Amino acid sequence: MEQHNYSDGALGSGDVDGYDALILVSFGAPERAEDVMPFLRKVTDGRGVPEERLAAVAEHYYQAGGASPLNERCRQLLAALEGELAGLALRLYWGNRNWAPLLPATIAQMRNDGVQRALALVTSAYGGYSSCRQYLDDIATARAAVGPGAPVIDKLRLFYNHPGWVGAWADSLGKALALCGDVQGPVEILFSAHSIPQPMANTSPYVQHVTETAALTAGLAGAQTWRLVWQSRSGSPSAPWLGPDIGEVIATSQAAAIVVAPIGFVCDNMEIVHDLDVEAAALAEKKGARFVRARSVSGHPLFVSMVRELVQERLDGTAPKSLGAQGPWPDHCPEGHCPAPKAPPGAGPLPSQAAAQRSAP
Protein backbone atom coordinates (compact mmCIF):
# COMPACT_ATOMS: atom_id res chain seq x y z
CA MET A 1 0.00 0.00 0.00
CA GLU A 2 1.21 3.48 -0.81
CA GLN A 3 2.51 5.25 2.28
CA HIS A 4 1.85 8.91 2.99
CA ASN A 5 3.89 11.28 5.09
CA TYR A 6 1.50 12.44 7.76
CA SER A 7 0.93 11.72 11.39
CA ASP A 8 -1.65 14.14 12.62
CA GLY A 9 -4.75 14.02 10.45
CA ALA A 10 -3.70 17.06 8.41
CA LEU A 11 -3.30 16.22 4.72
CA GLY A 12 -1.58 18.85 2.60
CA SER A 13 0.92 21.64 2.76
CA GLY A 14 -0.68 23.54 5.62
CA ASP A 15 0.27 26.92 4.08
CA VAL A 16 -3.24 28.36 3.88
CA ASP A 17 -5.26 29.87 6.68
CA GLY A 18 -8.83 29.15 7.75
CA TYR A 19 -11.31 26.73 6.26
CA ASP A 20 -13.74 27.21 3.41
CA ALA A 21 -15.37 23.78 3.14
CA LEU A 22 -16.44 20.62 4.94
CA ILE A 23 -16.28 17.26 3.20
CA LEU A 24 -18.27 14.28 4.44
CA VAL A 25 -16.22 11.12 3.90
CA SER A 26 -17.90 7.73 4.04
CA PHE A 27 -17.44 4.13 2.91
CA GLY A 28 -19.79 4.27 -0.07
CA ALA A 29 -22.46 1.83 -1.17
CA PRO A 30 -24.45 0.81 -4.26
CA GLU A 31 -27.89 2.27 -4.86
CA ARG A 32 -28.97 0.17 -7.86
CA ALA A 33 -29.13 -3.59 -8.29
CA GLU A 34 -26.87 -3.43 -11.34
CA ASP A 35 -24.15 -1.74 -9.25
CA VAL A 36 -24.06 -4.34 -6.48
CA MET A 37 -21.61 -6.81 -8.01
CA PRO A 38 -19.23 -4.11 -9.34
CA PHE A 39 -19.25 -2.55 -5.88
CA LEU A 40 -18.48 -5.86 -4.17
CA ARG A 41 -15.66 -6.54 -6.62
CA LYS A 42 -14.14 -3.11 -5.91
CA VAL A 43 -14.31 -3.49 -2.14
CA THR A 44 -12.79 -6.98 -2.14
CA ASP A 45 -10.24 -6.37 -4.90
CA GLY A 46 -7.01 -8.21 -4.20
CA ARG A 47 -8.46 -10.32 -1.39
CA GLY A 48 -9.09 -13.45 -3.41
CA VAL A 49 -12.81 -13.67 -2.71
CA PRO A 50 -14.43 -16.13 -5.16
CA GLU A 51 -17.09 -14.75 -7.50
CA GLU A 52 -19.70 -17.17 -6.15
CA ARG A 53 -19.21 -15.78 -2.65
CA LEU A 54 -19.74 -12.26 -3.91
CA ALA A 55 -22.89 -13.41 -5.68
CA ALA A 56 -24.18 -14.84 -2.39
CA VAL A 57 -23.57 -11.53 -0.62
CA ALA A 58 -25.22 -9.66 -3.47
CA GLU A 59 -28.43 -11.46 -2.60
CA HIS A 60 -28.52 -9.53 0.67
CA TYR A 61 -28.61 -6.30 -1.31
CA TYR A 62 -31.21 -7.61 -3.73
CA GLN A 63 -33.40 -8.62 -0.79
CA ALA A 64 -33.11 -5.03 0.44
CA GLY A 65 -34.22 -3.67 -2.94
CA GLY A 66 -30.79 -3.65 -4.57
CA ALA A 67 -29.37 -0.85 -2.48
CA SER A 68 -27.69 -0.11 0.81
CA PRO A 69 -29.22 2.73 2.84
CA LEU A 70 -25.79 4.26 3.49
CA ASN A 71 -25.66 6.82 0.68
CA GLU A 72 -29.17 8.05 1.38
CA ARG A 73 -28.29 8.51 5.06
CA CYS A 74 -25.28 10.55 3.98
CA ARG A 75 -27.52 12.78 1.86
CA GLN A 76 -29.85 13.27 4.80
CA LEU A 77 -26.93 14.15 7.06
CA LEU A 78 -25.64 16.69 4.54
CA ALA A 79 -29.08 18.26 4.35
CA ALA A 80 -29.19 18.58 8.13
CA LEU A 81 -25.69 20.03 8.22
CA GLU A 82 -26.59 22.63 5.62
CA GLY A 83 -28.93 24.21 8.13
CA GLU A 84 -26.80 23.50 11.20
CA LEU A 85 -23.69 25.10 9.71
CA ALA A 86 -25.46 28.10 8.21
CA GLY A 87 -23.47 31.23 8.90
CA LEU A 88 -20.09 29.47 9.06
CA ALA A 89 -19.32 30.10 5.37
CA LEU A 90 -18.41 26.49 4.67
CA ARG A 91 -19.26 24.80 1.39
CA LEU A 92 -20.37 21.20 1.84
CA TYR A 93 -19.05 18.28 -0.18
CA TRP A 94 -19.33 14.50 -0.04
CA GLY A 95 -16.84 11.87 -1.17
CA ASN A 96 -16.76 8.09 -0.63
CA ARG A 97 -13.92 5.62 -0.44
CA ASN A 98 -15.53 2.87 -2.49
CA TRP A 99 -18.48 4.09 -4.56
CA ALA A 100 -19.84 7.24 -6.16
CA PRO A 101 -19.40 9.99 -5.33
CA LEU A 102 -15.75 8.92 -5.11
CA LEU A 103 -13.15 10.98 -3.25
CA PRO A 104 -10.93 11.87 -6.24
CA ALA A 105 -13.85 13.32 -8.20
CA THR A 106 -15.10 15.26 -5.20
CA ILE A 107 -11.67 16.67 -4.33
CA ALA A 108 -11.16 17.65 -7.98
CA GLN A 109 -14.47 19.51 -7.84
CA MET A 110 -13.37 21.23 -4.64
CA ARG A 111 -10.16 22.35 -6.34
CA ASN A 112 -12.10 23.63 -9.34
CA ASP A 113 -14.42 25.53 -6.99
CA GLY A 114 -11.44 27.28 -5.42
CA VAL A 115 -11.47 25.45 -2.08
CA GLN A 116 -8.08 25.78 -0.40
CA ARG A 117 -8.55 24.16 3.00
CA ALA A 118 -11.32 21.83 4.17
CA LEU A 119 -12.36 19.94 7.25
CA ALA A 120 -13.31 16.26 6.86
CA LEU A 121 -16.08 14.56 8.80
CA VAL A 122 -15.54 10.80 8.64
CA THR A 123 -18.50 8.54 9.39
CA SER A 124 -16.64 6.70 12.14
CA ALA A 125 -16.30 7.68 15.78
CA TYR A 126 -13.38 5.46 16.75
CA GLY A 127 -9.66 5.04 16.41
CA GLY A 128 -8.36 2.08 14.44
CA TYR A 129 -6.94 1.25 11.04
CA SER A 130 -10.23 0.60 9.19
CA SER A 131 -12.14 3.20 11.18
CA CYS A 132 -9.64 6.07 11.00
CA ARG A 133 -6.21 5.57 9.46
CA GLN A 134 -7.50 4.00 6.24
CA TYR A 135 -9.73 7.03 5.67
CA LEU A 136 -6.66 9.26 5.98
CA ASP A 137 -4.79 7.04 3.52
CA ASP A 138 -7.62 7.23 1.00
CA ILE A 139 -7.94 11.00 1.34
CA ALA A 140 -4.19 11.36 0.77
CA THR A 141 -4.31 9.05 -2.25
CA ALA A 142 -7.21 11.03 -3.71
CA ARG A 143 -5.39 14.34 -3.19
CA ALA A 144 -2.33 12.92 -4.93
CA ALA A 145 -4.49 11.79 -7.85
CA VAL A 146 -5.98 15.27 -8.16
CA GLY A 147 -2.51 16.79 -8.14
CA PRO A 148 -1.49 20.45 -7.81
CA GLY A 149 -4.14 22.64 -6.29
CA ALA A 150 -5.84 19.87 -4.32
CA PRO A 151 -7.14 21.43 -1.12
CA VAL A 152 -5.54 20.77 2.24
CA ILE A 153 -7.87 18.49 4.21
CA ASP A 154 -7.86 18.29 8.01
CA LYS A 155 -9.86 15.48 9.60
CA LEU A 156 -12.12 16.34 12.53
CA ARG A 157 -11.14 14.58 15.73
CA LEU A 158 -12.57 11.28 16.97
CA PHE A 159 -15.84 11.80 18.82
CA TYR A 160 -16.50 8.51 20.61
CA ASN A 161 -16.98 10.23 23.98
CA HIS A 162 -18.50 13.51 22.81
CA PRO A 163 -21.78 14.35 24.59
CA GLY A 164 -23.56 14.65 21.24
CA TRP A 165 -22.60 11.13 20.16
CA VAL A 166 -23.25 9.54 23.53
CA GLY A 167 -26.43 11.52 24.13
CA ALA A 168 -27.88 10.60 20.75
CA TRP A 169 -27.24 6.91 21.40
CA ALA A 170 -28.65 7.12 24.93
CA ASP A 171 -31.84 8.64 23.53
CA SER A 172 -32.05 5.99 20.82
CA LEU A 173 -31.47 3.20 23.34
CA GLY A 174 -34.13 4.62 25.65
CA LYS A 175 -36.69 4.61 22.85
CA ALA A 176 -35.80 1.02 21.97
CA LEU A 177 -36.15 -0.07 25.59
CA ALA A 178 -39.55 1.62 25.75
CA LEU A 179 -40.74 -0.83 23.10
CA CYS A 180 -40.08 -3.63 25.59
CA GLY A 181 -42.17 -2.17 28.38
CA ASP A 182 -44.72 -4.95 28.13
CA VAL A 183 -42.21 -7.79 28.04
CA GLN A 184 -42.59 -10.33 30.80
CA GLY A 185 -39.06 -11.33 31.67
CA PRO A 186 -35.51 -9.99 31.45
CA VAL A 187 -34.44 -7.60 28.72
CA GLU A 188 -30.83 -7.92 27.56
CA ILE A 189 -29.01 -4.88 26.20
CA LEU A 190 -26.29 -5.51 23.62
CA PHE A 191 -24.00 -2.82 22.23
CA SER A 192 -22.58 -3.96 18.88
CA ALA A 193 -19.69 -2.87 16.70
CA HIS A 194 -17.84 -4.29 13.71
CA SER A 195 -15.41 -7.03 14.67
CA ILE A 196 -11.81 -6.72 13.48
CA PRO A 197 -8.83 -9.11 13.54
CA GLN A 198 -7.22 -9.33 16.97
CA PRO A 199 -3.79 -8.19 15.68
CA MET A 200 -5.39 -4.97 14.39
CA ALA A 201 -7.15 -4.48 17.70
CA ASN A 202 -3.83 -4.91 19.53
CA THR A 203 -2.31 -1.90 17.73
CA SER A 204 -5.18 0.55 18.07
CA PRO A 205 -7.52 2.06 20.69
CA TYR A 206 -10.57 0.66 18.86
CA VAL A 207 -11.78 -1.64 21.64
CA GLN A 208 -11.10 0.96 24.32
CA HIS A 209 -13.07 3.59 22.40
CA VAL A 210 -16.06 1.37 21.64
CA THR A 211 -16.16 0.15 25.24
CA GLU A 212 -16.13 3.73 26.49
CA THR A 213 -19.04 4.69 24.23
CA ALA A 214 -21.02 1.68 25.47
CA ALA A 215 -20.35 2.45 29.13
CA LEU A 216 -21.16 6.15 28.78
CA THR A 217 -24.31 5.44 26.79
CA ALA A 218 -25.53 2.86 29.29
CA GLY A 219 -24.89 5.23 32.16
CA LEU A 220 -26.73 8.10 30.52
CA ALA A 221 -29.66 5.83 29.62
CA GLY A 222 -29.84 4.38 33.10
CA ALA A 223 -29.05 0.84 31.95
CA GLN A 224 -27.69 -1.21 34.84
CA THR A 225 -26.54 -4.27 32.90
CA TRP A 226 -25.33 -4.60 29.32
CA ARG A 227 -22.85 -6.46 27.13
CA LEU A 228 -20.53 -5.38 24.34
CA VAL A 229 -20.65 -7.76 21.36
CA TRP A 230 -19.05 -7.83 17.94
CA GLN A 231 -20.63 -8.45 14.58
CA SER A 232 -20.03 -8.90 10.85
CA ARG A 233 -16.65 -10.60 11.11
CA SER A 234 -15.02 -11.83 7.92
CA GLY A 235 -11.89 -13.65 6.84
CA SER A 236 -10.67 -17.09 7.80
CA PRO A 237 -12.62 -18.75 10.65
CA SER A 238 -9.29 -19.90 12.08
CA ALA A 239 -7.97 -16.34 12.48
CA PRO A 240 -8.59 -14.64 15.85
CA TRP A 241 -11.13 -11.82 15.75
CA LEU A 242 -12.81 -9.77 18.42
CA GLY A 243 -15.57 -11.58 20.27
CA PRO A 244 -18.04 -12.55 21.53
CA ASP A 245 -19.99 -12.65 18.29
CA ILE A 246 -23.51 -11.27 18.53
CA GLY A 247 -24.98 -14.43 17.04
CA GLU A 248 -23.37 -16.60 19.69
CA VAL A 249 -24.59 -14.31 22.46
CA ILE A 250 -28.17 -14.27 21.17
CA ALA A 251 -28.14 -18.05 20.74
CA THR A 252 -27.28 -18.57 24.41
CA SER A 253 -29.33 -15.68 25.84
CA GLN A 254 -32.12 -16.44 28.30
CA ALA A 255 -33.70 -13.01 27.90
CA ALA A 256 -37.31 -12.46 26.89
CA ALA A 257 -36.24 -9.49 24.77
CA ILE A 258 -32.97 -8.42 23.20
CA VAL A 259 -32.23 -4.77 22.48
CA VAL A 260 -29.26 -4.05 20.21
CA ALA A 261 -27.65 -0.62 19.93
CA PRO A 262 -25.23 -0.67 16.94
CA ILE A 263 -22.88 1.97 18.32
CA GLY A 264 -20.14 0.90 15.93
CA PHE A 265 -21.85 2.69 13.05
CA VAL A 266 -22.84 6.28 12.39
CA CYS A 267 -25.26 5.55 9.54
CA ASP A 268 -27.52 2.69 8.53
CA ASN A 269 -25.69 0.26 6.27
CA MET A 270 -25.87 -3.42 5.30
CA GLU A 271 -24.28 -4.49 8.58
CA ILE A 272 -27.33 -3.03 10.25
CA VAL A 273 -30.18 -3.76 7.86
CA HIS A 274 -29.02 -7.30 7.04
CA ASP A 275 -26.62 -8.57 9.69
CA LEU A 276 -28.77 -7.22 12.52
CA ASP A 277 -32.29 -6.66 11.19
CA VAL A 278 -32.35 -9.97 9.30
CA GLU A 279 -29.79 -12.40 10.71
CA ALA A 280 -29.68 -11.39 14.38
CA ALA A 281 -33.44 -10.82 14.47
CA ALA A 282 -34.02 -14.32 13.07
CA LEU A 283 -31.85 -15.84 15.82
CA ALA A 284 -33.85 -14.02 18.48
CA GLU A 285 -37.15 -15.04 16.90
CA LYS A 286 -36.01 -18.67 16.84
CA LYS A 287 -35.58 -18.46 20.61
CA GLY A 288 -38.92 -16.79 21.08
CA ALA A 289 -37.33 -13.52 22.20
CA ARG A 290 -38.41 -10.08 21.05
CA PHE A 291 -35.74 -8.30 19.02
CA VAL A 292 -35.49 -4.51 19.01
CA ARG A 293 -32.75 -2.59 17.27
CA ALA A 294 -32.03 0.98 18.36
CA ARG A 295 -32.06 3.42 15.47
CA SER A 296 -28.77 4.77 14.20
CA VAL A 297 -28.09 8.40 15.05
CA SER A 298 -26.79 10.11 11.90
CA GLY A 299 -29.99 12.16 11.73
CA HIS A 300 -30.35 12.77 15.46
CA PRO A 301 -30.31 16.48 16.41
CA LEU A 302 -27.67 15.88 19.07
CA PHE A 303 -25.36 14.26 16.54
CA VAL A 304 -25.86 17.02 13.99
CA SER A 305 -25.17 19.66 16.65
CA MET A 306 -22.05 17.74 17.65
CA VAL A 307 -20.67 18.11 14.13
CA ARG A 308 -21.09 21.87 14.36
CA GLU A 309 -19.27 21.88 17.71
CA LEU A 310 -16.41 19.83 16.26
CA VAL A 311 -16.15 22.28 13.38
CA GLN A 312 -16.16 25.26 15.72
CA GLU A 313 -13.32 23.73 17.72
CA ARG A 314 -11.19 24.07 14.58
CA LEU A 315 -12.59 27.40 13.41
CA ASP A 316 -12.45 29.45 16.58
CA GLY A 317 -10.88 27.35 19.30
CA THR A 318 -14.14 26.44 21.02
CA ALA A 319 -13.31 24.24 24.02
CA PRO A 320 -13.72 20.55 23.14
CA LYS A 321 -16.38 18.57 24.98
CA SER A 322 -16.22 15.03 26.28
CA LEU A 323 -17.78 12.70 28.82
CA GLY A 324 -15.96 10.28 31.09
CA ALA A 325 -12.41 10.24 32.35
CA GLN A 326 -10.54 9.90 29.04
CA GLY A 327 -11.01 13.49 27.92
CA PRO A 328 -11.44 14.72 24.35
CA TRP A 329 -9.37 13.04 21.65
CA PRO A 330 -6.77 15.46 20.23
CA ASP A 331 -7.14 17.06 16.81
CA HIS A 332 -3.94 15.36 15.72
CA CYS A 333 -3.52 11.63 16.27
CA PRO A 334 -0.18 10.41 17.66
CA GLU A 335 2.47 9.60 15.07
CA GLY A 336 2.30 6.00 13.92
CA HIS A 337 -1.18 5.63 15.35
CA CYS A 338 -3.27 2.64 14.16
CA PRO A 339 -0.77 1.27 11.64
CA ALA A 340 -1.83 -0.58 8.53
CA PRO A 341 -1.84 -4.38 8.84
CA LYS A 342 1.21 -6.12 7.43
CA ALA A 343 -1.01 -8.10 5.08
CA PRO A 344 -4.54 -7.47 3.79
CA PRO A 345 -6.69 -8.44 6.75
CA GLY A 346 -9.82 -9.46 4.89
CA ALA A 347 -11.35 -7.18 7.49
CA GLY A 348 -14.28 -4.90 7.61
CA PRO A 349 -15.83 -2.87 6.82
CA LEU A 350 -16.61 -5.23 3.97
CA PRO A 351 -20.02 -5.15 2.37
CA SER A 352 -22.63 -6.78 4.17
CA GLN A 353 -19.83 -5.61 4.50
CA ALA A 354 -18.15 -8.64 5.89
CA ALA A 355 -20.16 -11.50 4.53
CA ALA A 356 -18.16 -11.63 1.33
CA GLN A 357 -15.44 -13.45 3.22
CA ARG A 358 -17.34 -14.72 6.24
CA SER A 359 -17.06 -18.31 5.08
CA ALA A 360 -13.69 -17.99 3.34
CA PRO A 361 -11.23 -20.79 4.09
N, C-alpha and C positions, 0 to 999 in steps of 0.2 A: 504493500500500500504506500502511496506517495506520502511522504512526511512533510509537515509544514512547521515553520519556525514561529511558534507562538506558545505561550504558556499561561496566558491570563484571560482568554476570552475576547481579546481585542484583535481583530483581523484586518490588517492594513497598515498604512504608513503612520497613522496617528498625527499627521501634520495639518489637520483641519480642526476648527473649533466648532463646538455645538453639534446639534443633531437636527436633521431636517426630514427624517423618515423613520418609520417603524416597519420592520418586515416580520410577518408571522411565518415561522418555519415549522413544517410538520413532516410526517412520514410520507404522506401521499397514499392515494387509494383509487381503484377504478370506480367509475360511475356508470358504465355500460357493460352489458354482458360480453360484448365482443372485445372489451379491453381486459377482461379478467385474466386470461391465459398470458397475454403479453406482459401484464403487470407481474404475475407470479414468476415468469421467466426472468424478468429484470431483477426482482428482489433476490432471487436465489441463484443468480448468475455466478458461476464458478464454484458452487457448493456441491455439484454432482447429484442434484435431486432428480430422480427419474421422471420422465414426462408423465407416466401414469399416476405418480403421486401428486403431481401438480394438478392433473385432471380431477383427482379425488377431492383436493382442496377447493378447486373451482366450483364444485357442486355446492359448497357452503355459500358462496356468493350468489349462485343461481337461485338457491333456496330463499335468499334474502332479496330477490328481485334483480340480481346481477350487479349489485353495487354495495360498497361499504358506505356507512353513514359518515365516515371521517371527513371527507371534503365538504359536505354540506354543513357539518358542525363548524368547520373552519370559516365558512362563509358567514354563518350566523355570529360567530365570535367577532369577525371583522366588522360586521354591521353594528354590533354592540359597542365595539371600541371606537367606531367613528363618532358616536355621540359622546362616549366617555372621555375621549381625548380632545374634544372640541376646544379650541382656544390654545392648544399647545403647538400649533403650526407644524404638525407632523403629517407627512403624506403616508398613507398606509399601503403596504404591499404584502404579497403572499407568495411564498415559494416552497415547494416540496422537495424532499430528497429523492423520491422514487416514482412519482407520477405527476402529470400536469396539474397545476403549473409548476414546472421544474425550476430549481434554483438558478441555473445559468441564464435562462430566459428572463426570469424576474430581475436578476441583478443587472442584466444588460439593459432592461427597460429603465431601471433606476438610474443607471449611468446616463442613458439618453435623456432622461427627465432632469438631469442636472443634480441629482442627489450626490452629496459628498460624504456624508457620514450618517449611518443609520444604527438604530438599536434593533436587536433581534429578540423576539419572544419565541422561545422554543416550547413546543407542546409536551414538555416533560419537566417534572418538578425536582427530579433527583439527580445526584451525582452518579457516575458510572460511564463505562465506555459507550454502550448502545444508547443510553439516555442523555448523555451530555457530550462527551468527547467526539463521538462520531458525527454529531451535528456540526461541531466546529470544523472537523476535517472536511465535511461536505461543503460547508460555506466557503472554506479556503480554496477548495478545488474549483468551485463555481466561480469565485473571484478571479482565479488564475485563468480560467477558460475565457472569461470576459476580457481580461487583459487591461491595458492602460485605461485609467479613468474609472475603474470599478470602485464603487464607494467603500470606504472603511466601514466595517460592521462590528459593533460591540454587542456581545450577548448579554441580555439581562441576567441577573444572578439567579441561582437556584432558590426556589420558594417553598420548599417542603414544609417549613415551619412558620410560614407567614400567616397572620391571622385571617387573611382573606381566603387562602387555600383551606386551612383547617376549619374555619367557620362555615364555609360552603359545604364541606363534607359532613360536618356535624349536623347541619340543617337537613341535608339529604338523608343521612342516616336516621335522624329523628322521624322524618316523614315515612321512611321505609318501615321503621319499627311500629309506627302508628297503624300500619296495615295488618299488624299481627296482634292487635289489641284483643281480639276475640279468640285467640288461640288458647286451647287448654293444654298446657304443658310448657316445657322450657323452650326458649327461643335462643338460638345460637347465632352470635354475630361473628362473621368472618370478614376480615379485611384482606383483599387480594391484590397482587401485583404480578407482573410478568416475571417468571422464573428466568434465571440466567445460569450459565455454567459456574460451578463453584470457584474455579481459578479466576474468573473475571470478578466474582464477588470478593475474593480475597484481596484484590488490588484496587478496590474502590469503596466509597462510603455508601453504596447503594442500599445495603441491608439496614445500616444504621439510620439512613434517612427515611426509608419506608417505615421502619419500626417507630420512629419518632412521630411521623404523621399519624400512624394508627393510634399510638398512645394519646397524643394530643386530641385527636378527633373523638376517641372514646371518652376521654375526660370531659370534653366540652359538651358531649351529648348525654353525659350521665350514665354511660354504659359501664357496668361493674366488671363484667367478664367478656372476653373477646379472644379471638385467635388471629394470628397473621398466617395466611396461606399463600401459596404460589401457584400460578396457572400458566397454561399455554407453552409448556416447555417443548423443546424440539431437539434434534440431534440424536446421537446414538443413545439407546436406553442404558448402555453400560457406563456412560460418562456421568460423573457426579454433577447434579444440578441442585439448586435451592429447593428445599422442601420444608414442610409437607405439601404435597400436591392437593389442590382443592377437591379433586375427585375422590381421593383417598379419604380425606377428612369427612366429606359428605357421606361416603359409603359406610363409615363407622359411627356416624353421629347418632345420638339417641334423642335429638331434639325434635319437637313437634313442628318447629318452623326454623328455617335457616335464612338469615338476612346477610346478603353479601354487599359490601361496599368496595367497588373496584378502584381503590385509591391510587393504583399504579398508573392510571390513565387520566389524561385531561379531558379527552373527547371520546364519544362513542366510536367504536371501531369493531372489527370482526372478532377480536378477542372478547369483547363484551357481548355483542349481539349473537354470536354463535357459541363461543366457548363457555360463556356463562348462561345466556338466555335460552340456549338450546341444550347443550351438553350437561352443564351443571344442574339446570332445572330438571332435566329428565332423571338424573340420579336422585334428586330429592323426591320427585314424584314417585319413583319406584319404591322409595322407603315410606311413602305416605306422609311426607313432610311438606309443609307449605314452603315455597321458595319465593323470596322477595329480593329483588336487586335494587339497591339504591341508585338513583339517577346520577349520571356523570355531571360535572359541575361547570363545564366550559361556558354555559350560558347563565350561570348563577350571578346575581348582582354583586355578591361579595367577591367572586373571582374576577369579574370585569373591573371592579374598583381596585382590586389588588394590582392589576396590570398597570393602571394609571399611577398607583403609588410607586411601583417599581421603576416606571419611566421617570417620575419626578425625582427619585433618588439620584438618577444620572443627570437630569437636567439642571436641578437647582440645589442638590445636596440635601434634600429632605431626609430626615433621620430614618434609617431602615427599621422596619418592624419585624418582630418575631415572637413566638411563644416558646415556652420551655427554657431549659437551661443551656441549650447549645448556642443560642444567639444567632443573628442573621448571617447567612453565608456571604462571604466577601464578593465584591464585584469581579475580582480576578482570581480564578482558581489557582491553587499552588502549582508550581512548575512540575511537569511529569505526572500530573494528576490523572487517574483513570486511564492507564496506558492501553493501547490497542493490544488485543490478544496476539500471541506469537503465530497462531494459525487461525484461519477462518473458523469461528466457533460454531457455525450452524445455529447461531443464537438469535433470539428475538431482538427487536420485534420482527418476526416473519409473518407473512399474511396467513392468516386466520390464527395470526400471522406466523404462527409456529407450526401449524399442522402439516405444512409441506414436508417437514422432516421428522414429524413426531414418531413415525414408525420406521425411520431410516435405520439400517443396520450399523 
